[in-house]
Amino acid sequence: MNLTITITDTQAKCLDRVMLDKKEWITNAAIARAYIESKEIRRLLMEHCNANSIAMAVGEDAQITQAYELGVVEIAVEPSLERE
């Protein structure tokens, strides 16, 4: 997946002061956050599967998919959308 962000020239100048490669920094931040969430999703899946005698899928990708399919986790929604 490719994502594009837009920052102002001023924001870019500020980041230039503290990092050499803004794209690499943003990529690393996203990967690190995804890793943290992956561990949490897999923990929640394991608890759910153990409590309900469900066989866990094999492999991280399959486990993340299974967690969504079983409704253990859901995609984030804006608070205004939750009320509708």
C-alpha positions in Angstrom: 0.0 0.0 0.0 1.3 3.4 -0.9 0.2 6.4 1.2 0.8 10.0 0.5 0.8 12.8 3.0 1.0 16.6 2.5 2.8 18.9 4.8 3.4 22.6 4.5 6.8 24.1 3.6 7.1 25.4 7.1 6.5 21.9 8.5 9.0 20.4 6.1 11.6 23.0 7.2 11.0 22.1 10.9 11.4 18.4 10.2 14.6 19.1 8.2 16.2 20.3 11.4 15.7 17.0 13.2 15.8 14.3 10.5 17.7 13.5 7.3 15.0 11.6 5.5 11.4 12.5 6.2 9.9 9.7 4.1 12.0 7.0 5.9 11.1 8.4 9.3 7.4 8.4 8.5 7.6 4.9 7.1 9.5 3.6 10.2 6.9 5.3 12.5 4.0 3.6 10.6 5.7 0.2 10.6 6.5 0.4 14.3 2.9 1.3 15.2 1.6 -1.5 13.0 3.9 -4.0 14.8 2.6 -2.9 18.2 -1.0 -3.3 17.0 -0.2 -6.6 15.4 0.9 -8.0 18.8 -2.3 -6.6 20.5 -4.6 -8.1 17.8 -2.9 -11.5 18.1 -3.2 -11.4 21.9 -6.9 -10.6 21.7 -7.4 -13.4 19.1 -5.6 -15.9 21.3 -7.8 -15.0 24.2 -10.9 -15.3 22.1 -10.0 -18.6 20.5 -9.0 -20.1 23.8 -12.3 -19.0 25.5 -14.3 -20.3 22.6 -12.4 -23.5 21.6 -11.6 -22.1 18.2 -8.4 -23.2 16.3 -6.2 -20.2 15.6 -5.0 -19.6 12.1 -1.3 -20.2 11.4 0.9 -17.2 10.6 0.7 -13.6 11.5 -1.2 -12.5 8.3 -3.8 -15.2 8.7 -4.2 -14.5 12.4 -4.8 -10.8 11.8 -7.4 -11.7 9.1 -9.0 -14.2 11.4 -9.3 -11.6 14.2 -11.2 -9.3 11.8 -13.4 -12.1 10.4 -14.4 -13.3 13.9 -15.2 -9.7 15.0 -12.5 -9.8 17.7 -11.3 -6.4 16.3 -12.8 -3.9 14.0 -11.5 -1.0 11.9 -11.4 2.4 13.6 -14.3 4.7 12.9 -14.8 8.4 13.5 -16.9 9.0 16.7 -19.6 10.7 14.6 -20.1 7.6 12.5 -20.5 5.4 15.5 -23.7 7.2 16.6 -25.5 6.7 13.3 
